[in-house]
Every structure is written in structure tokens, then in C-alpha cells.
Amino acid sequence: MQDILIPQHISRRAFYSAPFILMDAIVGFYLGPHYYRISSLMVCLFFTTLLHWNKVMTWEKGHIKKIDIVLASTSILSLHLIEKHHFVSPYREIWNATFWLTCFLFLMNETLFYFQIYRYSLDKSTREPKKYHYFSLAVSAPQTQYREYCYYRNVYTHMAVVHMLPATMSAYCAIMSSYNSPAF
């Protein structure tokens, strides 16, 4: 099916990292009212993540994809612009570093996805390399082992960088800030 961007047997692996988002929500609810807004966003994000990664559709057909992107962007920006002010030093600095690292690695992953997978629909004249390289910008032709590797690279990188890293680090920063604040 042309509308599916990543084969389901690969995209559904993101189900393993989605609980990190839910864990973040639970930690926020446990820590109290300062984090209720972000926790509510994270619960919604958890469900849209499951729906989106069940069947990753193209931008034109992916209505759930669009909702997931809006919720993910809202959540990460809310964490960075609002919730981080509840973190005490040095955890605010740790979160800042995590935020910028996440942004950089997300953009790198999307760039690689474009060059390795999506660009093929625009330029079919290129020849793919014989050996897979993680950071290669070489186009992968459909139905090849090389493209399969590119799909796996994209999904696993997304899981680690977008689902697990910010969720784990924001929970860590919130917990440690609560523990180290005078009100605790």
C-alpha cells in the first residue's frame, strides 16, 4: 500500500518505547499539581503514539500522524518552556542539554529518512550502495535489504531519541528537583 510510509512489522516496534511516555505522565501526576498539565498531555500523546506507530502513514493520509506531531511538539515545548522552571539547578541545565540534543538528533534522523527512503520517489536514477552505513545519504530502492535496514534505523533512532531520552530525562529532572527542593 502506497500510503503506508514504514512497514507495520517495523513501525510497531515503537510500541516498546511508548510506555516511557506513559511513565513520564505517571511520574508527573505523582509529583503533584505543577506537572498536571504536562502529565495530561503525555497521556494523550501515549495513545496517539500507539495509533500513529501502528500504521505510519504518509503526510497526505496520516491524520493521526498530524495529531501525534502536534501533541509531541506541544509536550516537548511545554516541558522546555514551562515545566523546566520547576526543575532546580543542575537539573534545569540537564534538561536544556537533553532538549537541544533531542532536537538535533530528531532533525538528523528525519534528514537521513528523507535521503535514504523518501527521496527515491523523487529521484529513481540513483544506485544504492552495496553495504549499509548508518549515516549514509544514499537512496534505498524499495523491496531491498538496504531499505529494510534504513527503516529499522529510522524507527530505532526515533524510539531512543524521541520517546525514551526526553521522557526519561524529564522524569529524572522532575524527581530529583522535587527531592532537592526545600519544600520536599
N, C-alpha and C positions, 0 to 999 in steps of 0.2 A: 504494500500500500504506500503510495507516494506521500501521503500526509503524515506518516509516522517518521519522525526525524532520527530516532535511535531505536534499534530493535528492542522489543519488550524484554527479551531474555537478558539483555544487558541493562536496560534502564531500571528494571525492577530491583536491581541490586542496591539502588539508593534507598530502598525500604530499610536496609540495615543501619543507615545513618540518620534516618528521620527521627528515631527516638531521642537523639541528642537534643533536638529542638523541643520535644516534649519535656525532657529532663530540665531544660532551661526554664520552661514555664512553671514546672512544679517547684523548682528552687525559688523562683520569683514569688509565687503565691505563699510559700513557706516564710520567706523573709519579710513579708508584710506589705502594707499599702503603698510604699514608694514604688514597688515593682508590679502592681496590679495591671497597669496599662500594658506594659511590655509582655507580661505573662499572658494576658488575654490575646494579644497579637500573636504570640508564639503558639498558642493552642490552635488558633485559626490557621496559622502557617503550617503547622504539623499536618492538618487534614488536607490542605491544598497541595502540600508537597507529596503526600501519598497519591492523591488523584493525578497530579501532573506527571510524576515519575512512573506511574502505572502505564502510561502511554504518552510519551513525549511527542507532541505534535508540532508541525511547522507553525510559524508565527500566524499565518493566514487562518489556519484551522484550530489553533490552540487557545480556546477561550479560557480554559483552566490555567494554561501556561501564563496568560496575561494576568490573571488574578493572583497567581503564585508569585510572579515577578513583583507586582505592586505590594503584596504583603511582605515579601522578603526585603524589598527596598525600604519600606516603611519601618520594618522591625530593626534592620541594621542601622538606619539613620536615627531612629528613636533611641536606640542604645547609645549611639555615638553622640548625639546632640543633647539628649535629655538625661537618660539614666546614668551615664558615666559620672554625672555630678554627684551621685550618691556614693561613688567609689572614693575611698581615701587614697592618699599617696602611699605607696608607689603603684597601687592597683589601677589608678586612673591612667598613668603612663603606660602600664602594661596593656590596658585596653586600647589606648591610642595606637600603640605599635601593632596590636592584633588587627585593629580596624584597617589600617593602611596596608598591612601585609595581605589581609583578605582581599581588599580591593585590587591590589596589584596582581595577586595570583589568580583571581577571578578573571580579570581582563586578559591575562596571559593565556588562561585556559580557553577562553572564548576566541581569542585570536588563533590559537592552534586549531580549534574546532573549525573555524572558518577556512583556514588554509588547507587542513588535512581532509575535511569532509565536504563542507558546503560549497567550496569553490568549484568542485567537479562539475556541478550543474551549470556553471558559467564558462568553464574552460576545459573541454574534454580532450584537448590535444596533448596534454602533458603526460609524461610517462612516470609511473611511480617507481620508487627505488626498490631494490631487491631486499634490503634489510631495513627493519623498522628502527627508527630513532625517536625518542620521546619528544624532543624539541624540533623535529624536522618540520619544515613548511611544505613538504612535498604533498601533492594531491594524492588521495587514495581513490581508486576506482571501486565502484560498487561490487559487491559479491566477491571480495578478495580478503585474504587473511590480513593484509596490511590495514584495510579499512576496519576490520574487526578489532584489531589492536588499537586503532585510533578511537573507536567507540569506547572501549574499556578505559583507555587513558583519560578520556573526557569525563566519564562517569565517576571513576575512582578519584580523580583530582577534584571534581565538584563535591563529592561526598566529604573528602577530607578538608577542603578549603572553605566551603560554604556552609556545610551542615555541621561538621564536628568542631572545627577550630573556633569559630566565633561563639558557638553555644557553650563549649567547654570553658573558654577563657572568660566569657561574661559571667557565667555561673561562679567560676573561681574568684573573679574580682569582687562580685557581689557578696559572696560568703565571707571572704577574707576582710572585706571592708566592714561588714556587719560585726565580725568578730573583733576587729581592731578599732572600732569606733567607741567613743566614750559612753554612748547610750546603751551598748550591749551589755 
